């Protein structure tokens, strides 16, 4: 089996992310090719994960997410695009909350100053 180079980020060592902040996205092409390999190879998922220096759980998550993205997910399962949008909206919501708090404090400050 060919060894893939460049699929791991700097924050991943020995196939394990040592800190969630260090873990970075893996190339989508690598994920897609690896999922295809799991689906088409006579090897087990665990064997493929070991060959590619991945954890079983990470590879299983990729296969499951690929099924959801392919329209075969269960009720409530989010596609990769939907997950990305959810992350973006949550970040935007947090910024809006912070801005609202700043405006509330400014309004209170100016109301107090005008009396």
C-alpha positions in Angstrom: 0.0 0.0 0.0 1.4 3.5 -0.9 2.4 5.8 2.0 0.8 9.2 1.8 2.9 12.1 2.7 1.8 15.5 3.8 -1.6 14.4 5.1 -0.7 15.1 8.8 -0.4 18.6 10.2 2.5 19.9 12.4 0.3 19.4 15.5 -0.2 15.7 15.0 2.5 13.3 16.1 2.4 9.5 16.1 -1.2 9.6 14.7 -2.6 11.4 17.7 -3.4 15.1 18.2 -1.8 16.2 21.4 -3.9 19.3 21.8 -7.2 20.1 20.0 -5.9 23.5 19.2 -2.9 21.9 17.5 -4.9 19.5 15.4 -5.6 20.9 11.9 -7.7 19.8 9.0 -6.4 17.0 6.8 -6.4 17.5 3.1 -9.9 16.8 1.7 -8.4 14.8 -1.1 -6.5 12.5 1.3 -9.7 12.0 3.3 -11.7 11.1 0.2 -9.1 8.7 -1.1 -8.8 7.1 2.3 -12.6 6.6 2.6 -12.6 5.1 -0.9 -9.8 2.7 0.2 -11.9 1.7 3.3 -14.9 1.0 1.1 -13.1 -0.8 -1.7 -10.2 -2.6 0.0 -10.4 -6.1 1.4 -8.4 -4.8 4.4 -10.2 -3.9 7.6 -10.6 -0.3 8.7 -8.1 -0.9 11.5 -5.5 -2.2 9.1 -5.9 0.8 6.8 -5.7 3.2 9.7 -2.5 1.6 10.9 -1.0 1.6 7.4 -1.7 5.3 7.1 -0.7 6.2 10.6 -4.2 7.2 11.6 -6.4 6.3 14.6 -9.3 3.9 14.0 -11.7 6.4 15.5 -10.6 9.3 13.2 -10.9 7.1 10.1 -14.3 5.7 11.2 -15.5 9.3 11.6 -14.3 10.2 8.1 -16.2 7.2 6.7 -19.3 8.0 8.6 -19.1 11.7 7.6 -18.7 10.7 3.9 -21.9 8.6 4.2 -23.8 11.6 5.6 -22.3 13.9 2.8 -23.5 11.3 0.3 -27.1 11.5 1.6 -27.0 8.4 3.7 -27.0 9.9 7.1 -29.5 9.4 9.9 -32.0 12.0 11.0 -30.3 15.1 12.2 -26.9 14.2 10.8 -25.2 17.3 9.4 -23.2 17.3 6.2 -19.7 18.8 6.1 -21.1 22.0 4.5 -23.8 22.3 7.2 -21.2 21.7 9.9 -19.0 24.5 8.5 -21.9 26.8 8.3 -22.9 26.0 11.9 -19.4 26.8 13.1 -19.4 30.1 11.1 -22.8 31.1 12.5 -21.8 30.2 16.1 -18.7 32.4 15.8 -20.7 35.2 14.3 -23.3 34.9 17.1 -20.6 35.2 19.7 -19.2 38.3 18.1 -22.7 39.8 18.0 -23.2 39.0 21.7 -19.9 40.7 22.5 -20.9 43.8 20.5 -24.3 43.9 22.2 -22.6 43.9 25.6 -20.3 46.7 24.6 -23.2 48.8 23.3 -25.2 48.1 26.5 -22.2 49.3 28.6 -21.7 52.4 26.4 -25.4 53.3 26.6 -25.3 52.9 30.4 -22.2 55.1 30.6 -23.6 57.9 28.4 -27.0 57.8 30.2 -25.2 58.1 33.5 -23.0 60.9 32.2 -25.9 63.0 30.9 -27.7 63.1 34.2 
